[in-house]
Amino acid sequence: MAWWRLWTNRGASPTDTSNNKKLQRIARKHYNEKNFHLAAPLLEEILANDGDNIWALDVYSRLLMNTKNHDKAIPFLEKIATPGPDRPIYLRRIAKCLQFSRRYRESVE
């Protein structure tokens, strides 16, 4: 099932500059086309400008998971797994990343 609402700018912080919005648009295009090597530097730049950008944290964590870097995705997922309607989604992703990283004991806690 696709969670299309994650693809909108709803998670973008109000301090986004027009440059960040442009980077988001380009990063989204590359991510959707599975050009992860092109999307990663753009997402990293967005996060360097705004480390609390929920959209970028979410997409970058999924990019890391899709490129078999599950252990690197965990800190990004933990940052966005705050109480709210999407928390169960992020907690499942964290558990999946922990299992793929062979951190089984942590994945069941």
C-alpha positions in Angstrom: 0.0 0.0 0.0 1.3 3.4 -0.9 1.3 6.2 1.7 0.8 9.1 -0.8 0.4 11.7 1.8 4.1 11.3 2.6 5.0 12.6 -0.8 3.5 16.0 -0.3 5.2 19.0 1.4 3.0 18.6 4.5 6.1 17.7 6.5 8.2 20.6 5.3 9.0 23.2 8.0 7.7 26.7 7.6 11.3 28.0 7.4 11.9 26.3 4.0 13.5 28.5 1.5 12.6 28.4 -2.2 15.9 26.6 -2.8 14.9 23.8 -0.4 11.5 23.5 -2.2 13.3 23.3 -5.6 15.7 20.6 -4.1 12.7 18.7 -2.8 11.0 18.7 -6.2 14.2 17.4 -7.9 14.9 14.9 -5.1 11.4 13.6 -5.3 11.7 13.1 -9.1 15.0 11.2 -8.7 13.7 9.1 -5.8 10.5 8.1 -7.7 12.5 7.2 -10.7 14.8 5.0 -8.5 17.8 7.2 -9.2 18.9 6.9 -5.6 22.5 8.0 -6.4 21.1 11.3 -7.7 18.5 11.8 -4.9 20.9 11.2 -2.0 23.1 14.3 -2.3 20.0 16.5 -2.7 18.4 15.1 0.4 21.6 15.5 2.3 21.7 19.1 1.2 18.1 19.7 2.3 18.9 18.1 5.7 22.1 20.2 6.0 19.9 23.3 5.6 17.0 22.1 7.8 17.8 19.1 9.9 14.1 18.9 11.1 12.6 18.6 7.7 10.2 15.7 8.2 9.7 15.0 4.5 13.5 14.9 3.8 14.1 12.7 6.9 11.4 10.3 5.8 12.5 10.0 2.2 16.2 9.8 3.1 15.6 7.0 5.6 13.6 5.1 2.9 16.4 5.7 0.4 18.9 4.3 2.8 16.7 1.3 3.4 16.3 0.7 -0.3 20.1 0.8 -0.8 20.7 -1.8 2.0 22.0 0.8 4.5 19.5 -0.1 7.2 21.9 0.7 10.0 22.3 4.2 8.7 18.6 4.8 8.4 17.8 4.1 12.1 18.9 7.6 13.4 16.7 9.3 10.8 13.7 7.2 11.7 14.2 7.7 15.4 14.2 11.4 14.8 10.8 11.4 13.1 9.2 8.6 15.2 7.5 11.2 17.5 4.0 10.7 18.8 1.4 11.2 16.1 -0.6 9.3 13.5 2.5 8.1 11.6 4.4 6.8 14.6 3.5 3.1 14.0 4.8 3.3 10.5 8.2 4.6 11.7 8.4 2.2 14.5 7.8 -0.7 12.1 10.6 0.7 9.8 12.9 1.0 12.8 12.2 -2.7 13.8 12.8 -3.8 10.2 16.1 -1.9 10.0 17.3 -3.4 13.3 16.5 -6.9 12.1 18.4 -6.3 8.8 21.3 -4.9 10.8 21.2 -8.1 12.9 20.3 -6.2 16.1 17.6 -8.7 16.9 17.3 -8.0 20.6 16.8 -4.3 20.1 14.2 -5.0 17.4 11.8 -6.6 19.8 12.2 -4.0 22.6 
